[in-house]
Amino acid sequence: ELRRGAVCSVLQKHRRKSYHLFMRVARLIYIPERDHTFPATSPERPFYGFSVAGMNIAAYCASRLREVGFEAVFDPGTPVSEEKGEIIEVSMHDFSPEAAIWLAFCGAGEARCEEGHLLARKSGENGLTRVFTRKEAAIERLVYPWDLLEWQERVMEKMEWEDFSGREGVYVMGTLRVGEGTVIMPGVVVEGAVWAGDGCRIGPNCYLRGCVSLGNGCVVGQGVELKNCIIGAGTFIPHLSYAGDSIIGSDVNFGAGTVCSNFRHDGGEHRMVAGGKLEFTGRNKLGAVIGDHVRLGANTVVLPGRVLPPGAWTRPGEVFTGA
């Protein structure tokens, strides 16, 4: 009986292992040298936890991998036992579900983009390497701060929205979704896709257009216009301000009349400092990247493509021309 029980145990273990060999299992990987998103991300808001509209980067990548057939997706650094089967490690920075699923059906190896950056890898002996062009596989870049603005559009185009057609004094010519306890005051105009977290206060008389994501506890007040912005939790933009194509951190305060401009007079391409280098962005509209805990004095003007580090302060009436 003991011998029979031992044999049965071995057979069950073999069956489990055989089953898991057919499972498509992925683990997301974070590559520090490919992350130039600071100060949009920070130790307080790490890259894979950076979120828009309630969706963080790790959760977004996991959902996209499940769409192409992965049964299990693990967060970066999560230990995964051998019983789970062969693990495909997938970069969140040059993200390609198509390259990852191709590798799942191959032996050991790597998938890379034309620039040589890692897309996905599977460990083992005698690995092969395949280079994917962007015609062969879609590759979503999440490397620079301005990439996060494009990522926000992809996230929000798939969201479910609420019906505000019966709300008096609120004009939604697009889509709007709000969290628990969020107050929308009269005179608010939405022209695009707007997501507000819990406990926000929006209005009166403000204009939100393009894709706008507000973290929990934000205030967007009288006479404020926001266009294509990502705004962290607890940030106050209380009155008479404008921000376009900008990423604004958590616990930031805008003094009255503050402007984050986003357009050059010559309509040319913006450049921005990222990873210690001045980079071309491919965008002719780009505002500011503002770190956490920044304080902007009344009537501050931030020039396009500028970066304010965490904790920075400006004086009233200052024109910020820094990095």
N, C-alpha and C positions, 0 to 999 in steps of 0.2 A: 504493500500500500504506500509506503514511504517513497519507494522508487517511482511508482506510478504518479504520485503527486508531484515529484520533482520534474518528471518528464512533461506533465501538463503545464507546470509553471514555465518551463523553457519554451514550450510551444506557444503559450499565450504571449510571452515576451516577444517571440519572433513575429507573431501576427501583428502586435502593436507596432513593432519596428517597421514591418513591411508596409503597414498602412501609412505610417508617418512619412515613409520615403516618397509617397505620392502626394503628401500635403505640400502646398506651396507656402512657405514660411519666410517672412521678411523681418529684418531688424533695421530700423532707421539709424543712420550714423551722422554724427556731427563732426565736421572737419574744421578745426579752428582757423587754419590758414585760408579757408574759403569764406570766412565770415567777416565781412567788412561793414556790417549794418550798424555798429555803434555810432552814435548814442541812441539810435532808434531802439536797439536792444541794449541790455545792461545786465550786471549781476542781479539786479532786482527783477528784471524781465528778460530771462535768458532766451536765446534765439528760438529754440524749439517750443518755448512756452509763449512766444509773442503771439498775440491774438488780435483778430478783427472780427467784429460781429459775433463774438462768442466762440469763435473757432480759432484754435491755435495751430501753429505750423505743423507740429507732430500729428495732431488729430486730422488735419487736412491731408497730409501725405498718406496716413494710414487708410483714410477713406478712399483715396484715389487708387491705392494698391489693391484694396478689396474689390474695387470695380473691375479690375482686370483679372481677378481670379485668385488672389492670395487669401488663404483661409485664416491666417494669423499674422498680425503685424505687431512687433514689439518696439517700445520706445528706446532711444539711445542708451547704451550702457546696461540694458536689462540682461541678466544672465539667462541663457536659453539652454535647456538640457538637450543632450544628443537624441533623446527619444522624440523630440519635436521634428527631427528630420534635418535635411540640409537647409542651412540658413543663407538666404540672399541678403547681403548687407546693401542698403540703398541710401545713397547720398540725398540729403534734404536740400543741398545747395544747387546742384545741377540735377534736377529731379526728373526722372523719366520712368513712369510705370511700364512703358512698352519695352524699354531696354531691360528692366528688372524681370519681367515675365519671360522674355527671351532667354535670359540666363537661367531661369528656374528649370527650363527644359534641356539645358546643356550640362556638360561636365563642369569641372572647376574652371574659373577664369574671371575676366573682368570685362565690363562694358565701359567705354569712354566716349566722350564727345570729340568733335574735330579739334578742339583746342587742347585736348589731352587731359581734361578734368574727369575724375572718376564719376561714373553714373551708378554702377552697381558692381559687386564682386561676390564670388563664392569660392571659399577656400578649398584646397585640395592639390593633388599632384598633377603635373603636366597640364597646367591651365592654359587656356587660350585667351586672346584679347580681341575684341571686336570694337571697331570705331563706328559709331552711329552718326550719320549726318542728320541735320534737322528735317530733311525730307523723309528719312526712314523712321524717325521717332521724334515725338514732341518732347522738348526739353524745357522745363520751367526753371529759370534761373532765380535763385534767392540768395544773392551774394551782397548786393549793395542796398542802401536805404530806399532808393527809388524803385527797386524791384518789388518792395513791399507794397507800394501803391498799386502796381499792376496786379499783384497777387490779391489785393483786396477786391478788385473788380471781379476776379474769377470766383472768389468765395461768395460774394454777394449776389452774383447773377443766378445762383442755384438756391437761394434762400426762399423760405415761405414768408409771406407778408400778411399784415393785418389790414382790415378794412376800416379806413378812417373817413369814409364818404359821408357819414352822418354826423361828424364832429363839427359843431358850429365854430366858424372863425379859423379853422385849420384847413389849409389848401394843399392837398397832396396830389401833385401831377406826376406821380411816380409811385414809389413804394416806401412804406414806413413800418418799422417794427420797434416796439418799446418794451422795456423790462418792467418788473414789478415796482410800483411806487413812482414811476416816472410821470412827470406832469408836462403836458403840452398846452401852452397858453395861446390865447387868441393872436392872430396875425402871423402865425408860423406858415411859411411856404416851403414845400418840399418839391424839388424838381430833380428827381434822380432816385437813388436808393439810399435810405438812411436807416441805421440801426443804432438804438440807444439802449444802454444797459439799465440796471436797476437804479432807482433813486436819482434819476437825472431831472433837471429842470430846463425846459427849452422854451424860449420866448420871454416876453411877447415880441412880436414883430421882427422875426429873424428869417433869414433866407438860407436854406440848405440845398446844395445842388451837387450833381455828380454822385460819387460814392462817399458817404461820410459814416464813420464808425465812432461812437462815443462809448468810452468805458463807464463803469459804474460811478455814480456820484458826480457826474459832470454838470456844470452850469454853462448854458449858452444863452445869453440874454438879449436885452433890448438892442435892436439895430445891428446884430452880428450877422455876417455873411461867411459861410464856410463852403469851400468847394474842394472835393476830392481830398479829404483829410482823414487821418487816423489819429485819434485823440485818446490818451491814456486815462486811467481812473483818477477821479478827484481833481480834475483840471477845471479851472474857472476862466471862462471868456465872457465876462458878464455884460459888457456893453460897448457898442460902437466900434467894433473891431472887424478885421478881415484876415482870413488865412486861406491861401489857395495851394493845392498840391503839396501839402505839408504833413509831416509826421511830428506830433506834439506829445511829449512824454506824460507821465503821471505827476500829479501834484504840481502843475504849472499854473501860474497866474498871469493873465494878460491885464495890464492897466488899460484904462479907457482909451480908445482911439488907436490901439496897437494894430499895425499892418504887417503881415508877412506876404510880401509881393512875390509874384511867380512868373513874370514875363519881362524879357529884355526889350528895349526900344527897337533893336534891330531884328527882333524875332529869331535870333540865333540859338544854337544849341547851348544848353547850360552845362557847366562843369561844376563838380562838387568834390570836396576833399573826403576821401574814404580810404581807410587803411593807411593813412599817412601820405597818400598821393592824390594829386588833382586828376580826377577821372572825367572823361566825357560820359554823359548820361543818356544820350540819344533822345532827350526830351527838350522841347522848346518852351515847356511850362513846368516849372519846378520851384517850389517855395523853400521852406526851411525844414531842417531836422533839428528838433529841440529836445534836449535830454530831460530827465526827470528833475523836479524841484527847481525849475528855472523861474525867475521873477522878472517880468518885463515892465518897465516903468511906463506911465501914461504917455501916449503918442510916440512910442517907439516904432521905428520903421526897420524891418529886417529885410535886407536886399535878397534877391532870388539866389537860390543855391547855397545858402549859408548854413553853417552848423554851429549850434550853441551847445556847449558841453553841459553835463548835469551840474546843477547848482549855480549856474551863471546868473548874474543880475545885470540889468541895464538901467540907466538913469532916465528920467522923464525927458522925452523929446530926442533921445539918442537915435542916430542912424547907425545900425549895426552893419559894419562892413567886414567883419572878421572872417574867419575860415569858412 
